């Protein structure tokens, strides 16, 4: 999505300003869209990758408007979400924000945290704000503020799941710097959230949520971009194998031995691949310091009679201290009713915890059997699914560990000084969500246009 949005906005600007350049998008795979991949079959709309994005993050909705897709946008249905702790589903307390108890009364009623853990959590109001640091782990910050129990039972399943990472390795400043800023400003994170959160932003169980997709799935946006770009702009199965300096700027060579002269290049490829293209550059070592994890998801379709219980909610996340190998399960037919025919149930389970990476390498059948066994324990299933689809994203989830922002500064400094006209963007760097990637594409376009202007003058 970073590369697609960058190509779209760059071509739009070049045409509008009648600049003497053309855009070429090289895609290594046989389709556009990256981690967005919708399958439409038998009345089901199945997402094999991302399933939505946050509407409040402006780059996503700005692109929607630019593409004229407003009338196709749908919002998720909200409802009770759960945490699977040991072998029991516990409702996430109402009035919480990313697991943090903004409203006290519902939090005091939950069984997810003991009375001692609740007292320790609410003690946060009286703690002094943290000493200034350039970075620290997300888990360490929350443990200092709230103690271990809230972190393990509520915050970790919610926050680690976003990045498919380990909360005790994730960088606070690269993932959720707003929490640190609130604590520094208000002296207490709880006080800061209560004073600043708009009414209704904490979980309330309202009918429609803050995430958006499209009536026919997220690929709708990819298809619109593909049409706007035109087939002469992009090339599929054109993996970049070599790049070197040239008189015009850079000479790019694809695996098909095609050579392309470029005045500037926006690199949105995974950072591990990027390191192989510049093996003699000192930033290759910096890129290697950004870890990656693997994940897999299993989509299961059932007849509604298969379920022994009525699923009133949107799904559950699994505590990492649980013996279950699943990380989460979305009750897709509840969260996104448009995806599922009447009388059917659509579930999507996720595996590949940071401590259980080997599961991603199992066969489709083995992964499906594990998930079905665990879902049966949690939800009670009478029969077999009508279909199952396993999708792996191997070494595809970049980890923003402590020091990530310093690594980015180092990368940008070296590219500016030693590789002028090369611009880095994508989920490896400045955000993994769809709007974050689109925003990086927009920023890269601005940088390219400024570079071309300065270079010409």
C-alpha positions in Angstrom: 0.0 0.0 0.0 2.9 2.4 0.6 4.2 1.9 -3.0 0.7 2.0 -4.5 -0.2 5.2 -2.8 3.2 6.8 -3.5 2.9 5.9 -7.2 -0.7 7.2 -7.3 0.0 10.6 -5.7 3.3 11.0 -7.6 1.7 10.4 -11.0 -1.1 12.8 -10.0 1.3 15.6 -9.1 3.5 15.0 -12.2 0.4 15.2 -14.5 -1.0 18.3 -12.7 2.3 20.2 -12.8 3.2 18.9 -16.3 6.6 17.8 -15.0 9.0 16.0 -17.5 8.9 12.7 -15.6 7.0 9.4 -15.7 6.3 6.9 -12.9 7.1 3.2 -12.9 5.9 0.9 -10.1 7.8 -2.4 -9.8 5.9 -5.2 -8.0 7.8 -8.4 -7.1 4.6 -10.6 -6.8 1.9 -11.4 -9.3 -0.6 -9.0 -7.9 -0.8 -5.5 -6.4 -1.9 -4.8 -2.8 0.8 -6.4 -0.6 -0.8 -7.4 2.8 -4.3 -6.4 1.4 -5.7 -9.5 -0.3 -9.5 -10.1 -0.5 -11.1 -13.3 -1.7 -14.7 -13.2 -2.8 -16.3 -16.7 -3.0 -19.7 -18.2 -2.4 -21.1 -15.0 -1.0 -18.3 -14.7 1.5 -15.8 -11.7 1.5 -12.6 -13.1 3.0 -9.6 -11.0 4.0 -6.3 -13.0 3.9 -4.4 -10.0 5.2 -5.5 -6.7 6.7 -9.2 -6.4 7.2 -9.7 -2.7 7.9 -8.1 0.6 8.9 -8.7 3.3 11.5 -11.0 6.1 10.1 -9.6 8.7 12.4 -6.1 8.4 10.8 -6.5 11.0 8.0 -4.2 9.6 5.2 -6.5 6.6 4.8 -9.8 8.5 4.4 -8.0 11.2 2.3 -7.1 8.5 -0.2 -10.6 7.1 -0.1 -12.0 10.6 -1.0 -9.4 11.1 -3.7 -10.4 7.8 -5.3 -14.1 8.6 -5.0 -14.9 5.5 -2.9 -16.9 7.2 -0.1 -20.1 5.4 -1.0 -18.5 2.0 -0.7 -17.2 2.5 2.8 -18.6 0.4 5.7 -17.8 0.6 9.4 -17.3 -2.3 11.7 -20.1 -3.3 14.1 -19.0 -3.1 17.7 -19.9 -5.3 20.5 -18.3 -7.0 23.5 -14.7 -8.2 22.9 -13.1 -10.7 25.2 -9.8 -11.8 26.7 -9.1 -15.5 26.9 -7.4 -16.0 30.2 -6.5 -19.6 31.1 -9.6 -21.3 29.6 -12.3 -18.7 30.2 -13.5 -15.8 28.1 -13.6 -12.5 30.1 -15.3 -9.4 28.8 -13.0 -6.5 28.2 -14.2 -3.9 30.7 -16.4 -1.1 29.2 -14.9 2.3 29.2 -11.3 1.1 28.6 -8.9 2.5 26.0 -6.5 0.0 24.6 -7.1 -2.0 27.8 -6.4 1.0 30.1 -9.3 1.6 32.5 -10.5 5.1 31.7 -13.7 4.5 33.6 -13.2 3.1 37.1 -16.5 1.4 37.8 -16.5 -1.2 35.0 -12.9 -2.0 35.8 -13.6 -2.7 39.4 -16.2 -5.3 38.3 -13.9 -7.3 36.0 -12.5 -10.7 36.8 -9.5 -10.2 34.6 -7.6 -8.5 37.4 -7.5 -9.4 41.1 -8.5 -6.9 43.8 -4.8 -6.4 44.6 -4.1 -5.9 40.9 -6.9 -3.3 40.7 -5.5 -1.4 43.6 -2.1 -1.4 42.0 -3.5 -0.2 38.8 -5.4 2.8 40.3 -2.4 3.7 42.4 -1.1 5.1 39.1 -2.9 8.4 39.9 -0.5 9.0 42.7 2.8 8.0 41.1 5.3 10.6 40.0 5.8 10.9 36.3 8.6 8.9 34.7 12.1 10.4 34.3 12.9 11.6 30.8 14.2 8.9 28.5 14.9 8.8 24.8 13.3 5.3 24.6 12.3 2.3 26.7 10.1 -0.8 26.3 6.4 -0.4 26.1 6.0 -3.2 28.7 8.4 -1.6 31.1 6.6 1.7 30.9 3.2 0.2 31.7 4.6 -2.1 34.4 6.0 0.9 36.1 2.7 2.7 35.9 0.2 -0.1 36.5 2.1 -3.2 37.8 2.3 -6.6 36.2 -1.2 -7.9 36.4 -3.0 -5.3 34.2 -0.1 -5.6 31.7 -0.2 -9.4 31.4 -4.0 -9.8 31.4 -5.3 -6.8 29.5 -2.7 -4.6 27.9 -0.4 -7.3 26.4 -3.0 -9.1 24.3 -4.3 -5.8 22.9 -1.1 -3.9 22.2 1.2 -6.8 21.2 -1.4 -8.0 18.7 -1.2 -4.8 16.7 2.5 -5.4 15.9 2.6 -9.2 16.3 5.3 -8.5 18.7 6.5 -8.7 22.3 5.3 -5.8 24.5 8.5 -6.2 26.6 10.7 -5.7 23.5 8.6 -3.0 21.7 9.7 0.6 21.6 7.5 2.9 23.5 8.5 5.9 21.4 8.1 4.2 18.0 4.7 2.5 18.8 2.7 4.5 21.4 4.6 7.8 22.2 1.2 9.4 23.0 1.0 7.4 26.2 4.4 8.8 27.4 3.5 12.3 26.3 0.2 12.2 28.3 2.0 10.9 31.4 4.6 13.6 31.1 2.0 16.3 30.7 -0.5 15.2 33.3 1.7 13.4 35.7 -0.6 10.4 35.4 -1.6 8.4 32.3 -5.0 7.7 33.7 -5.6 11.3 34.4 -4.4 12.3 31.0 -6.7 9.9 29.2 -9.7 10.9 31.2 -9.1 14.6 30.5 -8.3 14.2 26.8 -10.2 11.3 25.3 -13.2 12.5 23.3 -16.6 11.3 24.6 -17.2 7.8 23.2 -13.6 7.0 22.2 -13.2 4.6 25.1 -14.9 1.3 24.3 -18.7 1.8 24.7 -20.4 -1.0 22.8 -21.9 1.4 20.3 -23.3 -0.1 17.1 -20.6 1.2 14.7 -17.0 1.4 15.4 -13.9 3.4 14.3 -12.6 0.9 11.7 -13.6 1.0 8.1 -13.5 -1.3 5.1 -15.5 -1.5 1.8 -18.6 -3.4 0.9 -16.6 -5.8 -1.3 -13.5 -5.9 0.8 -10.3 -3.9 1.2 -9.1 -4.9 -2.3 -11.7 -2.4 -3.5 -9.1 0.3 -2.8 -6.3 -1.6 -4.5 -8.4 -2.1 -7.6 -9.3 1.6 -7.7 -5.6 2.5 -7.5 -4.7 0.0 -10.1 -7.3 1.5 -12.5 -6.1 5.1 -11.8 -2.5 4.1 -12.4 -3.1 2.3 -15.6 -1.4 -0.8 -16.8 1.5 1.2 -18.4 2.5 2.4 -14.9 3.1 -0.8 -13.1 4.8 -4.1 -13.8 4.1 -7.3 -12.0 6.7 -10.1 -11.1 9.4 -7.5 -11.5 11.5 -8.1 -8.4 14.4 -5.6 -8.1 17.7 -7.5 -8.2 20.3 -4.7 -8.5 20.5 -1.0 -8.2 23.6 1.2 -8.9 24.4 4.8 -9.5 24.2 6.2 -13.1 24.5 9.5 -14.9 20.7 9.9 -14.7 20.5 9.0 -11.1 20.1 5.2 -10.6 20.0 2.2 -12.9 17.5 -0.5 -11.7 17.7 -4.1 -12.9 14.9 -6.5 -12.4 15.0 -10.3 -12.2 13.8 -10.3 -15.9 17.0 -8.4 -16.8 15.0 -5.3 -17.5 17.0 -2.1 -16.9 15.3 1.2 -15.9 16.9 4.6 -15.5 15.4 6.6 -12.6 16.0 10.1 -11.4 14.7 9.1 -8.0 13.6 5.9 -6.3 11.0 5.4 -3.5 12.0 2.1 -1.8 8.9 0.5 -0.2 10.3 -3.1 -0.2 10.8 -5.0 3.1 14.0 -3.8 4.8 15.6 -7.3 4.8 15.4 -7.3 1.0 16.6 -3.7 0.9 19.8 -4.6 2.8 20.7 -7.1 0.0 20.6 -4.3 -2.6 23.1 -2.2 -0.8 25.4 -4.8 0.8 28.4 -2.4 1.0 26.4 0.3 2.7 26.8 0.8 6.4 23.0 1.0 6.8 22.7 -2.7 5.9 23.8 -3.5 9.4 21.2 -1.0 10.8 18.5 -2.7 8.7 19.5 -6.1 10.0 18.9 -4.8 13.5 15.1 -4.5 12.8 13.7 -7.9 13.7 10.8 -9.5 11.8 8.2 -12.1 12.9 5.9 -14.4 11.1 2.1 -14.8 11.5 -0.6 -17.0 9.9 -4.3 -16.7 9.9 -7.0 -19.3 9.4 -10.4 -18.3 8.0 -13.2 -20.8 8.8 -16.7 -20.9 7.4 -19.5 -22.7 9.2 -23.3 -23.2 9.1 -24.7 -21.3 12.1 -26.2 -24.5 13.4 -22.6 -25.7 14.1 -22.2 -23.4 17.0 -23.5 -24.4 20.4 -23.4 -20.9 21.8 -24.7 -17.6 20.3 -21.7 -15.4 19.7 -22.7 -12.0 21.1 -19.6 -10.0 20.5 -16.8 -9.4 18.0 -14.1 -11.9 19.1 -11.3 -12.5 21.6 -7.6 -12.1 22.3 -5.5 -14.6 24.1 -3.3 -13.9 27.0 0.3 -14.9 26.3 0.3 -16.8 29.6 -2.4 -19.1 28.2 -1.6 -22.6 27.0 -3.5 -21.8 23.8 -1.5 -21.4 20.6 -4.0 -19.0 19.1 -3.3 -15.3 19.5 -6.8 -14.1 18.7 -10.0 -14.9 16.9 -12.3 -12.5 15.2 -16.0 -13.3 14.9 -16.0 -11.8 11.4 -19.7 -12.4 10.7 -20.5 -10.2 13.8 -17.9 -7.6 13.3 -18.4 -7.3 9.5 -21.9 -8.6 8.7 -21.5 -7.7 5.1 -18.9 -10.4 4.7 -21.1 -13.4 5.4 -24.3 -14.8 3.9 -27.3 -15.2 6.1 -27.3 -18.4 8.2 -23.5 -18.7 8.0 -20.6 -18.0 10.5 -17.2 -16.7 9.5 -14.3 -16.9 12.0 -10.7 -15.8 11.6 -8.1 -17.1 14.0 -4.5 -15.9 14.2 -1.4 -17.8 15.2 2.3 -17.0 15.4 2.9 -15.5 18.8 6.5 -14.2 19.2 7.2 -17.2 21.5 5.6 -19.7 19.1 6.9 -18.9 15.6 7.3 -22.5 14.6 3.5 -22.9 14.2 3.6 -20.8 11.1 5.8 -23.5 9.4 3.3 -26.3 10.0 1.1 -27.6 7.2 -2.3 -26.1 6.5 -4.0 -29.1 7.9 -1.9 -29.1 11.1 -2.6 -25.4 11.7 -6.3 -25.8 11.0 -6.5 -28.8 13.4 -4.8 -26.8 16.2 -7.2 -23.9 15.7 -10.3 -26.0 15.5 -9.4 -27.9 18.7 -8.9 -24.7 20.6 -12.0 -23.0 19.2 -14.0 -26.1 20.3 -12.6 -25.7 23.8 -13.5 -22.0 23.9 -16.8 -21.8 21.9 -18.1 -25.3 21.4 -18.4 -26.5 17.8 -20.7 -29.3 16.7 -19.2 -30.1 13.3 -16.6 -29.5 10.7 -16.2 -26.2 8.9 -17.5 -25.9 5.3 -14.1 -24.5 4.3 -10.8 -23.3 5.7 -8.2 -21.0 4.2 -4.7 -20.7 5.8 -2.6 -17.6 4.9 1.0 -17.2 6.0 2.9 -13.9 6.2 6.4 -15.2 6.8 9.1 -12.8 8.1 6.6 -10.0 7.1 6.0 -8.2 10.4 8.7 -5.7 11.2 9.3 -5.2 15.0 9.8 -1.7 16.3 12.1 -2.6 19.2 13.8 -0.1 21.6 16.0 2.3 19.6 13.9 2.1 16.4 13.6 5.8 16.0 17.4 6.2 16.3 17.9 3.6 13.7 15.5 5.5 11.4 17.4 8.7 11.9 20.6 6.9 11.0 19.1 5.5 7.9 17.7 8.8 6.7 21.0 10.5 7.4 23.0 8.0 5.3 20.6 7.9 2.4 20.5 11.7 2.3 24.3 12.0 2.4 25.4 9.0 0.3 22.3 8.0 -1.7 20.7 11.2 -2.8 17.4 10.4 -4.6 16.7 7.2 -2.6 13.8 7.5 -0.3 12.7 4.8 2.2 9.1 4.2 3.2 6.8 1.4 4.3 5.9 -0.7 7.3 9.5 -1.4 8.2 9.9 2.2 9.2 7.1 4.6 10.2 4.0 2.6 11.1 2.4 -0.7 10.1 -1.2 0.3 9.7 -2.7 1.1 6.3 -3.1 4.8 7.0 0.5 4.9 8.3 1.7 3.3 5.1 -0.4 5.7 2.9 0.9 8.6 4.9 4.5 7.5 4.3 3.8 7.2 0.6 2.5 10.8 0.6 5.6 12.1 2.5 7.9 10.2 0.1 6.2 12.0 -2.8 6.8 15.4 -1.3 10.4 14.5 -0.7 10.9 13.3 -4.3 9.3 16.4 -5.8 11.5 18.6 -3.7 14.6 16.6 -4.6 13.8 16.8 -8.3 13.2 20.5 -8.1 16.5 21.1 -6.3 18.4 18.8 -8.6 17.1 20.5 -11.6 18.0 24.0 -10.4 
